[in-house]
Amino acid sequence: MYLYDDFDKTLVDERVNEFRDQVKRRLSGELTEEEFKSLRLMNGVYLQLHAYMLRIAIPYGTLSSEQMRMLAHVARRYDRNYGHFTTRQNIQFNWIKLDELPDAMADLASVKMHAMQTSGNCIRNITTDQWAGVAPDEIEDARVWGEILRQWSTLHPEFSFLPRKFKIAITAASHDRAAVKVHDIGLRLHKNGAGEAGFEVMVGGGLGRTAFIGKTIRPFLPKRDLLSYVEAILRVYNQFGRRDNIYKARIKILVHEIGAEAFGREVEAEWEKIKDGALALDPKAIAEIASRFRYPDYERLADEPAELKAGLAADARFDTWFKNSVWRHKVPGYAIVTLSLKPEGGPPGDATAEQMDAIADLADRYSANEIRVGHEQNLVLPHVRQRDLPELWRALDSIGVATPNVNLVSDIISCPGLDYCALANTRSIPVAQELTRRFRDLDLARGLGRLHINISGCINACGHHHVGHIGILGVEKNGEEYFQLTIGGRADEKAEVGALLGPAVPYDDVVDTVEDIVAAYLELRERPDELFIDTVKRIGVEPFQERVYATR
């Protein structure tokens, strides 16, 4: 966990007081809704289809058990007893009353949580690998760099009113669990030939109306230069980004139109002016921020202890969950545990107040008071002793977050869709719910292997449908709900945008169509262990089209 200081507390408290006054003026009629809009957006408040929605930042996806309990309190006291974890490592509350928003924010501020810059045309919540600090394949804890960027970007006067929203993601692992290539800036920490750690800098990634994979403009950037280089990118974007057309305002359009090489030259020229200035990172400053991250006092333990072996031998359900939801930790004797927020028939990413309270208690007991949020809309306990896994599993199973479907076909990423969002064309949640019912057979799901379904209710792509192995996009046709399907997308280190499968299908047919795609995959794969994404890569889209649309 990162230990915040008094400066952070003062900043958050002052922001709450400022917003309380803004809400008071809105309720009195002193401010119109249009005048209030920009103020509320900078505080993470949206006006959705039915009510105001509050989006809370979870920087680099790390929560303390105390903070999780506060989220449960907010869900219970101000909302309808649940919260929705998002692909941006945030949590959203969909039903908070405007006059109660300042009180909810004050409660959150008491545990150093806030909603600043979770919306608006600014630098949004910095995201990273949910396994950062414990992943065996990382070179160091990427959250340190997320914190450096958080401090630099919070209320940055030059970048608070950008042409459009701006998202930064970081990974320090060989396997990208942060989807860095589909962000405005993607940062991959790696080592050069001399063994020095630095960043590959990618720009212009993003989904939405037009999807692009980020382009590398600097293969290796020394750590010292991270802030100055990112600032140079933002300055170039701020200067040349489109402000006359919201659909062409993202940095991805600028990079696409002028080319990555030309954009990179502009950045390099701007960077030369500032790289040796105040933003050059002193190793002592980096070390000071790194020292604020506290890690458990790990015990000296052996892998595969007797308690774990006995549990695996005694209970087939535990063995199934262990193989699906538990991963190796960098410290022997420990494990990383993913909690599935994708139960059969449930809205993806939702957790009730009771579940959040229980998870906080389990984090205290088994995970050094720490919880992580992943961009797949699941939660993680990052510091679990292997000997405690059988007992932990029973507790997780009792609260409904031990479904062994992580990375399988029913582990669906979905936006809230037309049930909540005023921008959506279609419902997303009911489609996701029905898909989890259709693929409830876990033996079938395991036989399919890793297969990601992503659903967005509109072109804004909050469900990241472009990079789903199977992507589902809601569109409107003559007042009816239809869905376009893509296949072959992926969000990892080999990120690709999926290819359009064919004509959009009506709402009533979309789940059947996904089943047809899966059936086609089972027929077309070369061997049982060939993953869906590899089959699509090998044979292309056409064989799937022929089978899926043959009877339509």
N, C-alpha and C positions, 0 to 999 in steps of 0.2 A: 504494500500500500504506500501511496505517497502522502507525506505529512504536510498539510497546508499550513501557512503561517498567518500571522495577524493581518498582514496586508490583504490576503485573499478574503479573510472574514470581513474586513472593513469594506472592501469593494462590493461584495455580495450584499451585505446589509444596506449599504447606501443605494444600491440598485433597486432593492425591494422598496425602500422608502420613496424613491423617485417614481416607481411604477404605481405605488399606492396613490400618489397624488394624481397621476395621469388617469387612473381608473375613476377616481373621485370626480374629476372634471368631465370625463365621458358620461358618467351616470347623471351628472347634474345638467348635461346638455351644453356645457361650455365648449366641449369638443364634439364635432360630428364624427360619425363612424369613419368617414374618409380621412379626417384629420388624425383620428386615433390609430388608424391602420398602421402607419409606419412605426409608431411608438410601440404598439403591441407586438408587431413582428420582430422587433429587435429584442423583445423579451420572450420569444418563443410561443406567442399566442396567435392562433389562427382562428378565423371564423369559418367553421365547417358547415356541413349540410344542415345539422340540427342544433348545434351549440358551439361554444368556444372550445378549442382544443389547446391544451398546454403540453409543450414538448420540453422535456428536461434533458440537459446534457449529462452524459456519462463519459468524461474525457478518457480517451483510449480504452474505454470499455471496462474500467475497474471500479468496483463498488465495495464498500465496507459493509459488514453485517448491520451496523448502525444505520447506514444510509438505506439499505434495503428495507429495514423496519420502517423508516420514515416514508419510503415509497408506499409501503403497505398502509400506513396511517393516512396518507393523502388519498389513496384509492378508497379507503373506507369512509373517511370523513367528508371528502369533497366530491368524490366521483361515484361510480356505481359498482364499487368493490373490485375493480380490476384495473390493470394497466397493460399497455401494448408495447412490447420491446420491438425496436425497428432495425432495419438494415444499417442504420447509421450509428449503432451503439447508443441510441437514446431510448427514452421511454415516453410514451404519450398517454395523456389522460383526456378522454373524449367528451366528458360531460360536466366539466367544472363551470359553475356559475360565475359570471363576470365580477359580481360584487364580492365573491369569495376568493378570487384569484390572488390578491395581495396576501391574504392570510395563508393560503397554501404555499406561496413563495416564501413567506417568512418562516414557516415551519421547515421547508426545505433548506433555507439558509442556515438554520440552526445546526445542520449537519454538513454545511459547506457545499450545498448543491444549488444549482441555479438553472435558468433557461436562457441566459444570454447567448446570442448568436446561434441559436438553434433554428433560426429562420431569418429572412431578410437577405439583402444583397451584400453579404459580408463573408468572412471566413468562418465556416461552420465548425462544428465539433470535430476535433482531430481524432481520427480513428486509427487503429492498428490491430495486429494479431491478438486475438483473445487468449492465446497461449504465451504471450510475451513474458519473458522472465523465467519461464519454466520449460519451454520447448527444447527438446534435444537437438533440433536442427538449426537453432538460431546462433548467431555469432555474439550477440549481446541483447540486452533488454531494450526493445524499440520504444517502450513507453517513456524512457528518459528523453528521447528526442520529441516524442509527442508532447511532453510537458514543456520542453523548451519552446516549441512552436505555440503551445497554448498561451504561455506567458507573453510571448511576442505579439500574438495576434489579437488577444482580448482587448476590445475597444481601441484597436489601432486607428488613429485618427485619419490616416490616409486611405485605409481600406475598409471603412465602415459603410461606404456607399459605392460599391463596385458596380460594373455594368450588370452583373448577375451574381447569383449565389456561387460560392467557391468552396470546394471540398478537397481536403488533403488526407492521404492515407500513407502509412509507413509499414514496412515489413523488414525484419532482420533475419528471416528464415529462408531456407532453401525452397520450401513449399509455401506459396503465397496464400495465406488464410485471410488477408486483408483486402483483396481485390484491388490492388494498387493501380492496375492498368486501366481501370475504368473511373479514375478520379481526375479532377482538374490538374492536380499535381500528385504523382505517385513517386514515392521514395523507397528504394530498395538498398538496404545497408548490406554491403558485401566487402570482400577483401581484394585488393589488387595484387599484381604479381609480386610486389615487395612485401606482401603480408599486412599492408596498412588497411584499416577499415575506413570506408567512405561510402558515398551515396551514388547510385545510379538515379538520375533525375529524369522523370518522364512527365510530359505535359500533354494536355489536350484530350485526355480520356474522358468519357462520360456517356451516359445513356440518354434517356428522354427521346424527344422527337427525332433526333438524328444521333445515332450511336457511333462512337469512335473508340478505338483502342489507343491508349496513350503512346506518344512517340518519345524516344530517348533523345534528349538534347545535350546531356552530359553523362557519359558512361561512368565517370568517377569524379566525385566532388569531395575534397577533404572535409572532415567533420567541422573544422574551424569555420568553414565558409557556408554552412547550412543556412543560417538566417539571412546573410547578405545575398545569397543566390536566390532564395525564395522571395525575398523582398524585390529583387530585380525582376523576377518573373511577374510579380503582382504589379509593379510599376508599368511594365510594358503592356500588360493586359488592361490596366486602368486607363492608359493613354490611348490604346488602339482598339479596345473592345467596343462592339456596337452598342449604342444606347438608344438607337432609333427604332430598334426592332427586337422585341423580347425573344423571338424565336431564333435570333442570330446573335444573342448577347453573350453566350457562354464562350469561354476561352477555347473550347474545342473547335468552334466555328472559325475563330481567328487563326488558329494553328492550321486548320484545314485550308483556309482560303489563301494564306500567304506562304504556307509550307513550313514544315518543322525546321528546316535549315535556316530559312529567313527569320523565323521567330527566334531561333536559338542565337542568331547573330545579334538581334536586337537586345536579347537578354545579356549576352556577353558584354556588349558595349555599355549597357547600364551598370552591369556588375563591376566593371573596371573602375567606375567612379566611386564605388562604395565598399569594395571588398576589404579594404584595409582600415575601414573606419570603425565606428562604435559597435557595429553588428558582428565584427570578427569575434568568434567565441574563444575565450580564454580557457585553457584546460582546467584551471581552478574553478571557473564558473560551471563548467560541465560537471566536474566532480562534485561540486556543492549540491547541484540539483539531483545528481545520481544518489548522493548520500541521503536524500530525503525519502527515497524508496526503501521501505522496510521489508525484509524477507523473513520468513519463519526461521526459528532456530532449529534447523533440520536435525533430526536424530540420525545416528549412524545405524542404518537398517539394511537388511539384505532384500534383494528382489525375491518375489514369489515366496512369501513367508508361509508357514504351516496353516495359519488361519485362512489365507486366501485359497490355498490348495484344497483344504477341507471344504470350504464353501462351494468351490467349483465342482467338486466331486459329488456333493450332497444335493445340489439343486440345479436342475437343467435351466430353469428360468434365469437364475443368477448367472449361469455360464453364458447364456445367450446375451444378456445385458452387458456382461463384462467384455465380450468379444466385440460388441457394437459401440459401446459408449465410454470405454476406458482406454486411455492412451498412455504411452510411456512418458515418464517425467525425466528431467535431466538429472535428478537426484535419485540414487538407488533407494528402493524401498517405498517410493512415493508414486502417485499416479495423478493424471489429469482426468477429470470426470465431466462429461457433458450431460446436462439435464435437458431432456427434450421438452420443448413447449409446443409439441405437435401431436397431441393425443388424437385418437380416432374421433372424428366428428367435432373437433375443437377448432376455434379460430387460431391460425398460426401466430405465435409470438405473444399470446395473451397469458397473463398470470394473475390469479386472484390475490386479494389481500391476504387471505389465509395461507396460500402457497408462499407468498413472499415472506411472511413472518416465519413460516416453517423453514424455508431455505436459509434465512438469516440465522436461525437457531442451529441448523445443520452446519453452516459455515463456521460458526463459533466452535462447534464441537469437533469438526473434522477438517477444516480448511483454513485455519489460522485467521478467521474472521474476514475472509476475502471471497468475493464472487466476481466473475467476469461476464460480460455480455458480448456475444459474437454477432457478426453481421448476418449470419444465417438465422437470426432470431431465436437462438437458444442461449442457455446460461451455462456457465462452467464453474466448477469448484477446482481451483488450480493446485491445491497443496494437500492431497489426501494420502494418508498412509495406506499402503496396500493391505495391511492387516485389518484395516477398518472397513474395507470395501463391502464385505457381506452385510455388515450391520447398516452401513450407509445405504446400500441398495434397498434394503427392506423399508427404511424410512422414506426414501425417495418414491418407492413404489406406492406407499400408503398415501402420498399426496398427489399422485398422478403425473409425476415428471420423470418416470423411468421407462417410458416406452422405448424399446430398443430399435428405433428406426432412424438413428442419426446417419445422415448421408444416403439414406435409402429413398425410395420413390415417394413415401408419405412424409418425408421431412421437407415440407413445402415452404418456400418463401412466398409471402403474399402481402400486398398492400391492403389497407382497410376497404378500398373500393367504394362503391356507391352506397353502401350501408352507412358511411360516415362522410365521405369526401365530396365536396361540392364540384370538384373538377372531374370526377370519375364519369366514365361512360357506362360502366357495367359493374355488377356485383363481382367481387373477388372471393370474399370469405365463403359464401355457399359453395362455390366451385371447389375451393380447397378442402372444405369439410367433406364433400361428397367423394373427392379423390382419396382422402384418407380412409373412407369406408370401403371404397372399391378395392383398395390395396391393403386391407386390414390383415391379410394373410402374410405373416412375417416370413414364412418359409418361401413364398413366392417373391417377396421383396428382396430377401437375401440372395435368391437365385438370380435376380436382375442385377445385383451389384450396385455400385455407386451410380445413382441416377437422380439428378436434381431437377425439380419442377419449380419454375418461378412464374408468378402470376401478377400482372399489373392491370388495374381497372381503367387505365387511360395511358396516353402516350407519354406522360411524365415519367413513367417507368420506375415508380417507387418500389415495385416488386422485382426490379432488375431482370425483367423477362428476357431482355436481349442476350443475357449471358447464362440463362438456364439451359441445361442439357435439352429440356423441353421448355420452351417459353410460351406463355399464354398472355395475349394482349387483348383487352377489352376495347371494342370499337362499337360505334352506334351506326345502324343502318335503318333509315326511315323510322326512327323511334324505337327500334328493336335492339336488343343486346346481342352482339355477335363477338366472336373471338378469332383473332389471327393466331396461328401457331408457327413457331420456329423450332428448329432442332439444330443441335451441334454447337450451341453457345457454351462458353465456360468463362469463369472469372479468376482462375488461378494464374500461375506464372506463364501458362500457355494461352492466355486469354484470347477469346475469339467471340465475335458477334454471330449469333445463330442465323441460319438461312431460312427464309420463308418457305413453309411447307406447301402452301396452296391457298385456295380461296378461304375466306373466313367462314366459320360455321356458327349456327345459331346457339343461343344459350343452352337449349335443351340437348344439344348434341355434343357439347364440348368435352364432357367427361368420357363419353363413348369414343370420341376421336382420340383422346389420350390413350385409352385402352387399346385402340387399334394400332397406334404408334408402337406401344409396348409389344403387342403381339407380332408386329412386323419385325421389330428388333430381335425377338426370340427366334424368328424364322431366318433372319438374315445374318446373324452373328456367326463367325467361323467356329467358335468354340465356347464352352460355357463361361470361361473367364474373360472373354472379350467384352470390355465395358461398352455401354451404349455410345458414349462419346467417341470411342475408337472405331466402332462400327460405322457411325456416320462419317467420320473422317476418311475411312477406307473406301466406302462405296458412294458417298454423296447423298443428296436428297432424293433423287429421282426414284430409286427403288422403294423408298418409303411413300412417296406420292402415289405410285402405282397401286400399292396395297391399301393405303388409307382411303383414297378417293375412288377406288374401283366400284364400290357399291353405293356411292353417294350421288 
